[in-house]
Amino acid sequence: MDNGDGYFGEGVAATYDQSSAEMFDSSAVLPVVEVLAELAGDGRALELGIGTGRIALPLAARGVPVHGIDLSRAMTTRLRAKPGGDAIGVTIGDFATTRVDGAFSVAYLVFNTINNLTTQDAQVDCFRNAAAHLSPGGCFVVEVGVPALRRLPPGQRIVPMYATPTHWAFDTYDTATQELSSNYVEVTGDRSSYRSIPFRYVWPSELDLMARLAGLRLRSRWSDWTGEPFTHESEQHVSVWEKPAG
């Protein structure tokens, strides 16, 4: 881990867009932007974990003023280097606790980023921080996967993500602590590398309780950004909590 940039230091930032290329495709980005632009209306948007600007840049291009919070200078340097990136305000810090000036119509956390907060306390703090930034009637949006525990047979803790002759990736789960790690092995010639990133998985009902503690109430929950219903078989959810007006 890079002490300054957390787990998203220069080594990750340099190849982040390429390694997550499918998430940068317009088919993945445009539905997100449509939902957030509608929720923002004439107001501002706050992205927690803005990264390299995958969502912030196209949302700003829609005319929504966007401000971001991120711990990683390496990631946000990539945002700054992209067209329009210098027009987006960025505050370096822990998005669970870092405050910025002004009020926002929508705050959002996408692509499982809530799981980067590895304790329940930090996740609760994040909801409170988001709520503190919202105008009355504003919304907090989280996109996150449903924990894949149904894929774990008794006694097993590992869920493979992919395997090729030179690349392996797998998740490890601890169901007692809700700790999760994503692990990556890469072989290049006669050299190999290993990287592990810790997370904390969280259930939809647990997030609803965190929202209540922050004074928010559930407005919508879908299985994706197109509004498909959230069901027993959904592998992820997009949830919208609202700060009551008045």
Sequence and secondary structure as in RCSB ss.txt:
>XXXX:A:sequence
MDNGDGYFGEGVAATYDQSSAEMFDSSAVLPVVEVLAELAGDGRALELGIGTGRIALPLAARGVPVHGIDLSRAM
TTRLRAKPGGDAIGVTIGDFATTRVDGAFSVAYLVFNTINNLTTQDAQVDCFRNAAAHLSPGGCFVVEVGVPALR
RLPPGQRIVPMYATPTHWAFDTYDTATQELSSNYVEVTGDRSSYRSIPFRYVWPSELDLMARLAGLRLRSRWSDW
TGEPFTHESEQHVSVWEKPAG
>XXXX:A:secstr
 BTTTBTSSHHHHTTHHHHTHHHHSHHHHHHHHHHHHHHHTTS EEEES TT TTHHHHHHTT  EEEEES HHH
HHHHHHSTTGGGSEEEES TTT   SS EEEEEE TTGGGGS SHHHHHHHHHHHHHHEEEEEEEEEEEE   GG
G  TT  EEEEEE SSEEEEEEEETTTTEEEEEEEEEETTEEEEEEEEEE   HHHHHHHHHHTT EEEEEESST
T  B  TT SEEEEEEE    
